[in-house]
């Protein structure tokens, strides 16, 4: 029950509505991330929860390639920032899907969705600009992995969070709890 409180920002209790199979692959992860940032969080989540592990992996890889391969604009800093925003929005969407899977009793799905989300967070070029999100991501992902029983992955995720926020009390406490 305490994990659900920690994950309160995630919509665990709302099951996404079913969608037609052709709608599942209609939008890319990047497009769904933008939709998720807007008003259509439930629709974006409803699509992602229907994806297979292979689809999540392919979409994650596609988004990473798209962000890395984007032609530099006249304002390269803004282009980098927008790429990071898209990566982190996609990581948030996948984390929300992982929380949904955890709530539904699907620990394997929770793990691979969080692993994909972590790849996106690691790919951000300026994590310090989004330090609050990055810290919370690693904390929540580590706690979700701990809930699945994957103590090694939880410890790794929380340790990664500590590399970004060395003196964070919540991350230290969570690491201590996982280490017990």
C-alpha positions as a LaTeX table, in Angstrom:
\begin{tabular}{lrrr}
\hline
Residue & $x$ (\AA) & $y$ (\AA) & $z$ (\AA) \\
\hline
Unk1 & 0.00 & 0.00 & 0.00 \\
Unk2 & 2.87 & 2.42 & 0.74 \\
Unk3 & 4.15 & 2.01 & $-2.83$ \\
Unk4 & 0.80 & 3.18 & $-4.18$ \\
Unk5 & 1.06 & 6.30 & $-2.01$ \\
Unk6 & 4.54 & 7.00 & $-3.41$ \\
Unk7 & 3.19 & 6.51 & $-6.90$ \\
Unk8 & 0.18 & 8.70 & $-6.28$ \\
Unk9 & 1.12 & 10.98 & $-9.16$ \\
Unk10 & 0.66 & 8.06 & $-11.48$ \\
Unk11 & $-2.87$ & 7.04 & $-12.39$ \\
Unk12 & $-2.74$ & 3.49 & $-11.10$ \\
Unk13 & $-6.41$ & 3.11 & $-10.41$ \\
Unk14 & $-7.69$ & 4.11 & $-13.84$ \\
Unk15 & $-7.65$ & 1.27 & $-16.32$ \\
Unk16 & $-7.16$ & 2.71 & $-19.79$ \\
Unk17 & $-9.98$ & 2.16 & $-22.25$ \\
Unk18 & $-9.53$ & $-0.58$ & $-24.83$ \\
Unk19 & $-8.57$ & 0.51 & $-28.32$ \\
Unk20 & $-8.91$ & $-1.07$ & $-31.68$ \\
Unk21 & $-5.78$ & $-3.03$ & $-32.76$ \\
Unk22 & $-5.11$ & $-0.69$ & $-35.70$ \\
Unk23 & $-4.91$ & 2.27 & $-33.29$ \\
Unk24 & $-2.12$ & 0.60 & $-31.33$ \\
Unk25 & 0.56 & 1.23 & $-33.93$ \\
Unk26 & $-0.89$ & 4.40 & $-35.45$ \\
Unk27 & 1.32 & 6.77 & $-33.41$ \\
Unk28 & 5.01 & 6.58 & $-32.57$ \\
Unk29 & 6.35 & 6.80 & $-29.03$ \\
Unk30 & 7.48 & 10.37 & $-29.73$ \\
Unk31 & 4.00 & 11.36 & $-30.91$ \\
Unk32 & 2.41 & 9.63 & $-27.93$ \\
Unk33 & 4.86 & 11.41 & $-25.60$ \\
Unk34 & 3.68 & 14.74 & $-26.97$ \\
Unk35 & 0.07 & 13.62 & $-26.58$ \\
Unk36 & 0.88 & 12.53 & $-23.01$ \\
Unk37 & 2.33 & 15.97 & $-22.25$ \\
Unk38 & $-0.94$ & 17.51 & $-23.40$ \\
Unk39 & $-4.46$ & 16.75 & $-22.34$ \\
Unk40 & $-4.67$ & 13.20 & $-23.71$ \\
Unk41 & $-2.72$ & 11.27 & $-21.07$ \\
Unk42 & $-5.29$ & 8.48 & $-20.87$ \\
Unk43 & $-5.35$ & 7.97 & $-24.64$ \\
Unk44 & $-1.56$ & 7.84 & $-24.85$ \\
Unk45 & $-1.41$ & 5.41 & $-21.94$ \\
Unk46 & $-4.20$ & 3.28 & $-23.42$ \\
Unk47 & $-2.09$ & 2.83 & $-26.55$ \\
Unk48 & 1.19 & 1.99 & $-24.81$ \\
Unk49 & $-0.31$ & $-0.58$ & $-22.44$ \\
Unk50 & $-1.35$ & $-2.61$ & $-25.49$ \\
Unk51 & 2.18 & $-2.73$ & $-26.94$ \\
Unk52 & 4.29 & $-5.86$ & $-26.70$ \\
Unk53 & 7.83 & $-5.86$ & $-25.35$ \\
Unk54 & 9.09 & $-5.86$ & $-28.93$ \\
Unk55 & 6.99 & $-2.83$ & $-29.82$ \\
Unk56 & 8.20 & $-0.92$ & $-26.75$ \\
Unk57 & 11.80 & $-1.77$ & $-27.62$ \\
Unk58 & 11.40 & $-0.79$ & $-31.28$ \\
Unk59 & 9.63 & 2.47 & $-30.42$ \\
Unk60 & 12.23 & 3.32 & $-27.78$ \\
Unk61 & 15.03 & 2.70 & $-30.26$ \\
Unk62 & 13.20 & 4.70 & $-32.93$ \\
Unk63 & 12.75 & 7.66 & $-30.61$ \\
Unk64 & 16.40 & 7.57 & $-29.54$ \\
Unk65 & 17.49 & 7.54 & $-33.18$ \\
Unk66 & 15.09 & 10.36 & $-34.11$ \\
Unk67 & 16.29 & 12.60 & $-31.29$ \\
Unk68 & 19.98 & 11.91 & $-31.95$ \\
Unk69 & 19.57 & 12.26 & $-35.71$ \\
Unk70 & 17.60 & 15.52 & $-35.64$ \\
Unk71 & 19.32 & 18.14 & $-37.76$ \\
Unk72 & 20.68 & 20.96 & $-35.60$ \\
Unk73 & 18.53 & 24.05 & $-35.89$ \\
Unk74 & 19.74 & 27.62 & $-35.85$ \\
Unk75 & 19.13 & 27.54 & $-32.11$ \\
Unk76 & 20.89 & 24.28 & $-31.23$ \\
Unk77 & 20.34 & 24.69 & $-27.48$ \\
Unk78 & 16.58 & 24.89 & $-27.93$ \\
Unk79 & 16.69 & 21.84 & $-30.23$ \\
Unk80 & 18.62 & 19.87 & $-27.57$ \\
Unk81 & 16.20 & 20.98 & $-24.87$ \\
Unk82 & 13.17 & 19.96 & $-26.94$ \\
Unk83 & 14.74 & 16.57 & $-27.63$ \\
Unk84 & 15.30 & 16.07 & $-23.90$ \\
Unk85 & 11.71 & 17.10 & $-23.14$ \\
Unk86 & 10.42 & 14.53 & $-25.62$ \\
Unk87 & 12.67 & 11.80 & $-24.19$ \\
Unk88 & 11.56 & 12.55 & $-20.64$ \\
Unk89 & 7.87 & 12.75 & $-21.61$ \\
Unk90 & 8.22 & 9.31 & $-23.23$ \\
Unk91 & 9.99 & 8.03 & $-20.10$ \\
Unk92 & 7.12 & 9.37 & $-18.01$ \\
Unk93 & 4.58 & 7.67 & $-20.27$ \\
Unk94 & 6.43 & 4.33 & $-20.08$ \\
Unk95 & 6.74 & 4.72 & $-16.30$ \\
Unk96 & 3.01 & 5.31 & $-16.06$ \\
Unk97 & 2.44 & 2.17 & $-18.15$ \\
Unk98 & 4.82 & 0.28 & $-15.85$ \\
Unk99 & 2.87 & 1.44 & $-12.81$ \\
Unk100 & $-0.32$ & 0.27 & $-14.50$ \\
Unk101 & 1.30 & $-3.14$ & $-15.13$ \\
Unk102 & 2.48 & $-3.34$ & $-11.52$ \\
Unk103 & $-0.99$ & $-2.56$ & $-10.28$ \\
Unk104 & $-2.37$ & $-5.27$ & $-12.58$ \\
Unk105 & 0.10 & $-7.84$ & $-11.17$ \\
Unk106 & 2.38 & $-7.98$ & $-14.22$ \\
Unk107 & 5.93 & $-7.63$ & $-12.81$ \\
Unk108 & 7.74 & $-8.73$ & $-15.99$ \\
Unk109 & 5.99 & $-6.05$ & $-18.02$ \\
Unk110 & 6.75 & $-3.52$ & $-15.28$ \\
Unk111 & 10.46 & $-4.37$ & $-15.54$ \\
Unk112 & 10.82 & $-4.03$ & $-19.30$ \\
Unk113 & 8.80 & $-0.83$ & $-19.45$ \\
Unk114 & 10.97 & 0.69 & $-16.73$ \\
Unk115 & 14.13 & $-0.50$ & $-18.49$ \\
Unk116 & 13.00 & 1.23 & $-21.69$ \\
Unk117 & 12.14 & 4.39 & $-19.73$ \\
Unk118 & 15.56 & 4.35 & $-18.06$ \\
Unk119 & 17.24 & 4.18 & $-21.49$ \\
Unk120 & 15.38 & 7.35 & $-22.46$ \\
Unk121 & 16.31 & 9.15 & $-19.24$ \\
Unk122 & 19.98 & 8.17 & $-19.66$ \\
Unk123 & 19.93 & 9.53 & $-23.22$ \\
Unk124 & 19.03 & 13.07 & $-22.15$ \\
Unk125 & 21.87 & 15.42 & $-22.97$ \\
Unk126 & 21.29 & 17.77 & $-20.05$ \\
Unk127 & 19.83 & 15.83 & $-17.12$ \\
Unk128 & 20.84 & 18.65 & $-14.75$ \\
Unk129 & 18.26 & 20.88 & $-16.47$ \\
Unk130 & 15.58 & 18.37 & $-15.47$ \\
Unk131 & 17.08 & 17.30 & $-12.14$ \\
Unk132 & 13.74 & 17.10 & $-10.32$ \\
Unk133 & 12.21 & 14.77 & $-12.88$ \\
Unk134 & 15.35 & 12.63 & $-13.15$ \\
Unk135 & 15.59 & 12.22 & $-9.37$ \\
Unk136 & 11.92 & 11.31 & $-9.02$ \\
Unk137 & 12.08 & 8.93 & $-11.96$ \\
Unk138 & 14.92 & 6.90 & $-10.46$ \\
Unk139 & 13.29 & 6.91 & $-7.02$ \\
Unk140 & 9.89 & 5.74 & $-8.26$ \\
Unk141 & 11.37 & 3.26 & $-10.77$ \\
Unk142 & 13.60 & 1.78 & $-8.06$ \\
Unk143 & 10.67 & 1.41 & $-5.69$ \\
Unk144 & 8.51 & $-0.18$ & $-8.37$ \\
Unk145 & 11.27 & $-2.67$ & $-9.21$ \\
Unk146 & 11.63 & $-3.43$ & $-5.51$ \\
Unk147 & 7.89 & $-4.12$ & $-5.38$ \\
Unk148 & 8.29 & $-6.63$ & $-8.24$ \\
Unk149 & 10.89 & $-8.48$ & $-6.19$ \\
Unk150 & 13.79 & $-7.59$ & $-8.49$ \\
Unk151 & 16.07 & $-6.31$ & $-5.76$ \\
Unk152 & 19.19 & $-6.13$ & $-7.96$ \\
Unk153 & 17.45 & $-4.00$ & $-10.60$ \\
Unk154 & 15.91 & $-1.81$ & $-7.89$ \\
Unk155 & 19.32 & $-1.25$ & $-6.30$ \\
Unk156 & 20.84 & $-0.41$ & $-9.69$ \\
Unk157 & 18.06 & 2.07 & $-10.51$ \\
Unk158 & 18.31 & 3.78 & $-7.13$ \\
Unk159 & 22.11 & 3.90 & $-7.40$ \\
Unk160 & 21.76 & 5.60 & $-10.78$ \\
Unk161 & 19.50 & 8.13 & $-9.11$ \\
Unk162 & 22.16 & 8.75 & $-6.45$ \\
Unk163 & 24.68 & 9.55 & $-9.21$ \\
Unk164 & 22.37 & 12.39 & $-10.24$ \\
Unk165 & 21.40 & 13.51 & $-6.72$ \\
Unk166 & 24.16 & 12.41 & $-4.35$ \\
Unk167 & 22.78 & 13.84 & $-1.13$ \\
Unk168 & 19.12 & 13.07 & $-1.69$ \\
Unk169 & 17.63 & 11.71 & 1.53 \\
Unk170 & 14.79 & 9.84 & $-0.17$ \\
Unk171 & 17.14 & 8.00 & $-2.52$ \\
Unk172 & 19.46 & 7.12 & 0.37 \\
Unk173 & 16.53 & 5.83 & 2.43 \\
Unk174 & 15.20 & 3.77 & $-0.48$ \\
Unk175 & 18.67 & 2.34 & $-1.14$ \\
Unk176 & 18.94 & 1.38 & 2.50 \\
Unk177 & 15.54 & $-0.31$ & 2.42 \\
Unk178 & 16.44 & $-2.26$ & $-0.73$ \\
Unk179 & 19.79 & $-3.24$ & 0.77 \\
Unk180 & 18.13 & $-4.75$ & 3.84 \\
\hline
\end{tabular}
